[in-house]
Each structure stands twice: as structure tokens, then as C-alpha cells.
Amino acid sequence: MFADKDISKFNNIETPFYYYDTDLLQKTLQTCADAAAPYQFHIHYALKANFNPVVLKQIKEIGFGADCVSAGEVKRAVEVGFDNKKIVFAGVGKSDKEINEALDLDIFCFNVESIQELAVLNELAAKKGKTAQVAIRINPNVDAHTHHNITTGLDENKFGINSWDLTECTDALKASENLKFIGIHFHIGSQITNLDVYKNLCVRVNEFAAWFEDKGFKLQVLNVGGGLGIDYHNPDHQIPDFGSYFKIFNEFLTIKPGQEVHFELGRALVGQSASLITRVLYIKNGKKKNFVVLDAGMTELMRPALYQAYHKIENLSQSGVRPESEVVKYDIVGPICESTDCFGKEVEQPESFRGDIFAIRSAGAYGEVMASKYNLRDAIRSVYSYEI
Ligand SMILES: *Cc1c(COP(=O)(O)O)cnc(C)c1O
């Protein structure tokens, strides 16, 4: 990802900053679009992974829809120019205000996560004299085999409607005059790298679809969510295998004539296209530990502190300068007053010095969007590959 020209130019930019490789993003989006096209699959981009305006513009232009989890995201998607009729809105806790805002924008579909939400949505739509399209988010109890903090499709998770509540759910749908039921929705977790998980999901989707059809409900939409993972250990293997991913759904989902299959991808589309660029403030060599103290911390990239996430870390200033065998083990930490503010423990790096530029790779998803002002830190800027 990093040519020498980048590294010398990074030296003149105030750190830390997010660096976006917009060419790689474009290639990733195109690869995904091309892989989905033969099957006519519908892609919605999950805005929560990254709502940087430059990123959103590129994704909108490729023609994807938007997957939102707040009215703020719905409004942002519309502002950026995503087609209202390609916006879906999920979330276990949509407030009345959020539902009203989304109703006003005539979005494609509310992915409803509880029976009570159905009643509230029906009532609010009635007040506006509108009919809201809904898909029922079902919790399929499929193990995503990913980190427990980013698993969403098990019985113990808060998301979706459980199978034993579906009869009550269809009764509510029948009684709701201002709702139009269009399909079923699933999202079982994030950073899923074992594609067999998706086969299991397909089997469950088929079972639920058959259940609804038995009851006389027609399903226009099968929305299977997102969650496709990226390779954090090999960020230079940059583009996820969208071909194999879509092939599984084509093979294992029972798709009726006229039925649409929808996806909600976040991380896989944007994850590899950004790095957090940061500078070494201090080196602390101790008896037990050697520390590299960076000028970026959990306030800029929270994933390691939040869910022990791995990110590959590279010293761009020293790479290739010394023989590869001369390595030092460092704990690579940020400046924030929390012990979890650590990007990696015992990470092998070339001997590092104050002023060296480091890249924390694969930071395009759930990076910039999770930045916080904790410790009253300045917001950081984003730099795009076409600028430098
Ligand atoms: C977060 C989320 C996604 C996207 O997840 P990724 O792992 O980034 O692909 C899709 N659908 C819903 C409902 C989500 O909450």
C-alpha cells in the first residue's frame, strides 16, 4: 500500500491522521459490484463502518444502497445522494423521533427488531397517512464464530425477533394496516472469515422463508445482512473474496422467481482502504518491557481497546533500512490515560526512534467513525491518496 513517495510526504503532514487509499477503495467496490452482478444481488453499504464523506461519495457512485442504524445515518445517506428507495434502517432501539424522520424520507424498508416496534411503527405511519415497508429481523441462532462482542445472531443476543415469537409477529403484521410486509432480514455478526457460517445461515433462511410462505406470506426480499471479514494479518491481500461469498448464497439459498436477495456489507468494502498514520513520541526501554509511545491512541482507533482487535503495525520510517533480523519487541501504546490504550503487545519491529512514522493498517472500518474526544483530544484529519 505504501510507496516510498507516500512515506516521505507523510513526514510533512501533522500526525496523527487517517490515510485513505481511494484507488484501492474503488477497486474493492468494483470487485464487489462485479461479483454481485451475475446474480442480480442488491448491495446496501453499512454506513456505520465508515461515514467519511469522500468514502460515502465513492460508494454512492457505484450504485449501492445504504444500510443505516440510526436516523442520523438515514439522513446522511440521503444528503450524500443515496437513493431513498435503496435505504434500509435496522436497530433494536429506534426512537419515535427516528422512525418519524425515516418515514418522512420514504425509505425502502424498516428492518423491525421487536413486536413492540411493529406496533409503534404502525401507529406512527398511520398518523402520517403512510404505509411503511417492513422486513422482520429474525435472530436465527447461528453462531458466527467470530469475537463474542461482535456476534449478533445467537439466542442470547439483543438483536432481532426470536423464532418462538414469530407467530405473534405474523398476527401483529396482519393487524397492522399501515405496514407492508416485504420480507425477512438477518445479520449474524461481523468479521466472519469462515464462509461455512454463511452456508448455515442459508439453511436457516430457507427454513424461515418456508415457514412464512406456509402461513400465506409472500416474501419479496431475503436480506441476509453483512459481516464478511477482512484479513487483518495480511493487509496487502487487500480485496476480500466477494466471488466465493456471493456464490455460497447463490448455491445454498432457495431463491423464488422474482425474489430479491439483499446484502448489507460494511467492513469488507472499506476496511483495507485506510491506515492510521502516527508518529513516535517517545521510546521507553524498561527492564521488562520496551514501549513505543505513539501520538495516536484509542481516541483515534478504538478497536484494540474495545475488543482486543489485531491490527498490523508497521514502522514506515525504518522498514527496509536495517536487516530484518534486527528486531525489538515493543508494546505499542497511545498517549491516553487508560491501560487498554495499547495497539499491540510484544510486537516485533525494527529498532524505533522518536519521530518515526508508523502505520496501523486495516483501519478503514470502525476506525475514524468511533473516534472520541476523550481526554479532550483534537479531532484528526483525513488525507486521501489523490491529494499527495
Ligand atoms: C453493522 C451491520 C452490518 C455490517 O456489518 P459488517 O460486519 O461491517 O459487514 C450490516 N447489517 C447490520 C444490521 C449491521 O448492524
The ligand as a Tripos MOL2 file, in Angstrom:
@<TRIPOS>MOLECULE
LIG
   15    15     1     0     0
SMALL
NO_CHARGES

@<TRIPOS>ATOM
      1 C1        -23.0940   -3.4950   11.3070 C.3       1 LIG1
      2 C2        -24.1500   -4.0420   10.4780 C.ar      1 LIG1
      3 C3        -23.8650   -4.5050    9.1860 C.ar      1 LIG1
      4 C4        -22.4720   -4.5050    8.6000 C.3       1 LIG1
      5 O1        -21.6000   -5.3390    9.2530 O.3       1 LIG1
      6 P1        -20.1230   -5.5940    8.6530 P.3       1 LIG1
      7 O2        -19.5450   -6.5900    9.5550 O.co2     1 LIG1
      8 O3        -19.4020   -4.2930    8.7110 O.co2     1 LIG1
      9 O4        -20.2920   -6.0840    7.2520 O.co2     1 LIG1
     10 C5        -24.9050   -4.9970    8.4430 C.ar      1 LIG1
     11 N1        -26.1700   -5.0360    8.9160 N.ar      1 LIG1
     12 C6        -26.4850   -4.5850   10.1490 C.ar      1 LIG1
     13 C7        -27.8920   -4.6490   10.6040 C.3       1 LIG1
     14 C8        -25.4890   -4.0910   10.9630 C.ar      1 LIG1
     15 O5        -25.8010   -3.6640   12.1940 O.3       1 LIG1
@<TRIPOS>BOND
     1     1     2 1
     2     2     3 ar
     3     2    14 ar
     4     3     4 1
     5     3    10 ar
     6     4     5 1
     7     5     6 1
     8     6     7 2
     9     6     8 1
    10     6     9 1
    11    10    11 ar
    12    11    12 ar
    13    12    13 1
    14    12    14 ar
    15    14    15 1
@<TRIPOS>SUBSTRUCTURE
     1 LIG1         1 GROUP 0 **** ****
